[in-house]
């Protein structure tokens, strides 16, 4: 019985503390689409953008890729 009560109390504490956290520090992203005429060309463009801080978010075959990076404060 003590174990069940302790588990319930711990769970309630975690739920309450989780709800009290602030989500105001969420990352705001900016996006860029890069195009390629072949797999190699697309890879080269992705690597170039990655060197500038962009991260691959999605790719569509060898046609294009979506890159993202944290948006800079204005």
VEXGUDREN-917909 format. One record per residue: chain; residue number from 1; x negated, y, z negated of N, C-alpha, C in turn. Coordinates in steps of 0.001 Angstrom, whole numbers, plus 524288, in hexadecimal, padded with zeros to 5 digits. Layout:
<nodes>
NODE	ch	i	n_east	n_north	n_up	ca_east	ca_north	ca_up	c_east	c_north	c_up
NODE	A	NUM	X	Y	Z	X	Y	Z	X	Y	Z
...
</nodes>
This chain:
<nodes>
NODE	ch	i	n_east	n_north	n_up	ca_east	ca_north	ca_up	c_east	c_north	c_up
NODE	A	1	7FCC7	7FB4F	80000	80000	80000	80000	7FC9E	804EE	80000
NODE	A	2	7F858	804DF	7FCEC	7F4DC	80963	7FCCE	7F26A	80A58	80222
NODE	A	3	7F128	8061B	804EB	7EEBA	8069D	80A0A	7F272	8093C	80DDF
NODE	A	4	7F74E	8079F	80DCB	7FB35	809DE	81151	7FC0D	80FA5	8100F
NODE	A	5	7FC6B	810E3	80B11	7FD28	8164B	8097C	7F875	819A0	80B17
NODE	A	6	7F3C6	81788	80A61	7EF0C	81A67	80BCD	7EEC8	81B39	811B7
NODE	A	7	7F03B	81744	814C8	7F039	817C0	81A79	7F42D	81BDD	81C39
NODE	A	8	7F8CF	81BE6	819D4	7FCD7	81FB3	81B37	7FB11	8253F	819EB
NODE	A	9	7F8A3	825DC	8155E	7F6B8	82AFB	813C7	7F25A	82CE5	81760
NODE	A	10	7EED2	82960	818DB	7EA97	82ABD	81C6F	7ECBB	82C38	821C7
NODE	A	11	7F076	82938	823B7	7F2D7	82A5F	828CC	7F591	82FA6	828C1
NODE	A	12	7F866	830C4	82495	7FB23	835C2	82431	7F746	83A4C	82415
NODE	A	13	7F2F1	83993	82155	7EEEF	83DA3	82111	7EC9A	83EA7	82671
NODE	A	14	7EB7F	83A7C	8295E	7E944	83B14	82E9A	7ED0B	83DD7	83246
NODE	A	15	7F20E	83C88	831E4	7F5F9	83EFD	83542	7F664	844C8	8340A
NODE	A	16	7F6A0	8461E	82F14	7F726	84B96	82D90	7F247	84EAC	82F18
NODE	A	17	7EDB7	84C76	82E2F	7E8EE	84F4C	82F92	7E862	84FC9	8357B
NODE	A	18	7EA2A	84BE6	83868	7E9FE	84C33	83E17	7ED92	85060	8402F
NODE	A	19	7F20A	85112	83DC3	7F5B6	85510	83F7B	7F3DD	85A88	83E0E
NODE	A	20	7F077	85AE6	83A3B	7EE9E	85FFF	83878	7EA0D	86203	83BAD
NODE	A	21	7E7EE	85EBB	83F14	7E375	8607B	8421D	7E538	8642C	8466C
NODE	A	22	7E1D7	867B6	847CD	7E307	86B98	84BD1	7E131	869A0	8511F
NODE	A	23	7E453	86A77	85518	7E2EB	868E2	85A60	7E197	86DB0	85DB6
NODE	A	24	7E043	871F0	85B17	7DF37	876BC	85DF4	7D9DE	876B3	86098
NODE	A	25	7D6B6	872B6	85F9F	7D188	87273	861EC	7D158	86ED0	866A0
NODE	A	26	7D5CD	86E05	86916	7D5F6	86A9E	86DAB	7D2C5	86D0B	87215
NODE	A	27	7D00C	869C3	874F3	7CCD5	86B9C	87945	7D049	86D57	87DCA
NODE	A	28	7CF22	871DE	87FE7	7D1C9	873D0	88495	7CE16	872BD	8891E
NODE	A	29	7D01C	8702C	88D2F	7CCE4	86E81	89199	7CDDA	871D8	8965D
NODE	A	30	7C9D1	8725E	8999E	7CA7E	87472	89EDE	7C937	86FFF	8A2A3
NODE	A	31	7CBA2	8700E	8A734	7CB21	86BB5	8AAE1	7C90E	86D8E	8B021
NODE	A	32	7C699	869EB	8B2DC	7C470	86B02	8B80E	7C513	86606	8BB50
NODE	A	33	7C65D	866A7	8C045	7C6BA	86236	8C3DC	7C213	8626D	8C789
NODE	A	34	7BF53	85E0F	8C804	7BAFA	85DC0	8CBB8	7BC62	859B2	8CFD8
NODE	A	35	7BB08	85AC5	8D4A9	7BC5B	85764	8D90A	7B778	854DA	8DB4C
NODE	A	36	7B821	8503A	8DD72	7B3D1	84D8B	8E005	7B5B5	84AF0	8E4FC
NODE	A	37	7B241	84A66	8E8CB	7B3A8	847DC	8EDBA	7B1FC	8421C	8EDA4
NODE	A	38	7AEFB	840AF	8E9AE	7AD5E	83B3C	8E8F5	7AC6A	83A5D	8E329
NODE	A	39	7ABCC	83585	8E1A4	7AACF	83445	8DC28	7A5CA	836E4	8DA50
NODE	A	40	7A1B9	8369D	8DD7B	79CB0	838EC	8DC00	79D14	83ED6	8DB69
NODE	A	41	79FD1	84163	8DF00	7A070	84713	8DEB9	7A372	848A5	8D9D1
NODE	A	42	7A779	845A3	8D888	7AA8E	846D2	8D3E8	7A74C	84611	8CEF6
NODE	A	43	7A44B	841EA	8CEBF	7A0EB	840F2	8CA3A	79CFF	8455F	8C98B
NODE	A	44	79ABD	84727	8CDC4	796FA	84B76	8CD82	79986	85071	8CB68
NODE	A	45	79E4B	85190	8CD2A	7A10D	8562D	8CB44	7A285	8559A	8C588
NODE	A	46	7A434	850F7	8C3F5	7A587	8500C	8BE76	7A0B7	850D2	8BB07
NODE	A	47	79C3E	84EC0	8BCBA	7976E	84F65	8B9BA	795CA	85521	8B95C
NODE	A	48	79687	8580B	8BD91	7952F	85D99	8BD8B	7988F	86087	8B997
NODE	A	49	79D9B	85F6B	8B9A2	7A12C	86207	8B5FD	7A016	86056	8B060
NODE	A	50	79EBB	85B67	8AF9D	79D8A	85974	8AA5A	798D9	85C4E	8A80D
NODE	A	51	7952B	85DA8	8AB4E	79095	8608A	8A97A	7920F	86603	8A790
NODE	A	52	79694	867E9	8A937	7987A	86D0D	8A799	79C7C	86CB1	8A335
NODE	A	53	79D04	8680F	8A0D8	7A080	86773	89C5F	7A5DC	8653A	89D88
NODE	A	54	7A6EC	863E8	8A277	7ABF2	861AC	8A3E1	7ABEC	85BD3	8A2C0
NODE	A	55	7B082	859B4	8A150	7B12F	8542E	8A01E	7B53A	851F0	8A3E0
NODE	A	56	7B43F	84D31	8A5B6	7B7F2	84AAE	8A942	7BCEF	84954	8A651
NODE	A	57	7C163	84B47	8A83B	7C66E	84A36	8A5C9	7C977	8461D	8A8D1
NODE	A	58	7C908	84631	8AE03	7CBFA	84296	8B149	7C97D	84262	8B6AC
NODE	A	59	7CA4F	83E08	8B958	7C844	83D85	8BEA2	7CC61	83AE3	8C208
NODE	A	60	7CCA7	83C7F	8C6F4	7D061	83A47	8CAA0	7CD5E	837FC	8CF34
NODE	A	61	7CC28	83303	8CEC9	7C938	8307F	8D2F4	7C423	8334C	8D3E4
NODE	A	62	7C2EE	83470	8D8CE	7BE3E	83763	8DA18	7BFA1	83CDF	8DBFC
NODE	A	63	7C4A0	83E52	8DB89	7C677	8435B	8DD8B	7C513	847E7	8D9F8
NODE	A	64	7C699	84786	8D505	7C593	84BDB	8D178	7C556	849F6	8CBDA
NODE	A	65	7C32D	84D49	8C88C	7C2D1	84C3A	8C2F7	7C482	85123	8C005
NODE	A	66	7C6D9	85053	8BB87	7C854	854A3	8B82A	7C45E	854E5	8B3BD
NODE	A	67	7C222	8597A	8B30A	7BE42	85A5A	8AEF0	7C0A3	85E00	8AADC
NODE	A	68	7BEC3	85D96	8A609	7C09B	86125	8A1F4	7BC11	86289	89E64
NODE	A	69	7BCAC	866FC	89BB7	7B8F1	8689B	897B2	7BBD0	86C3A	893F4
NODE	A	70	7B9DB	86C99	88F33	7BC6F	8702A	88B82	7BC62	875B8	88DA4
NODE	A	71	7C0CC	8784D	88D3A	7C13C	87D99	88F3C	7BE1A	8814D	88BBE
NODE	A	72	7BB29	884BB	88E2D	7B7F6	88879	88B56	7BB69	88CCC	8891B
NODE	A	73	7BA1C	88E7C	8846C	7BD0E	892BD	881F9	7BC67	897B6	88521
NODE	A	74	7C090	89A78	885BC	7C066	89F4D	888DA	7BF6D	8A3F3	88573
</nodes>
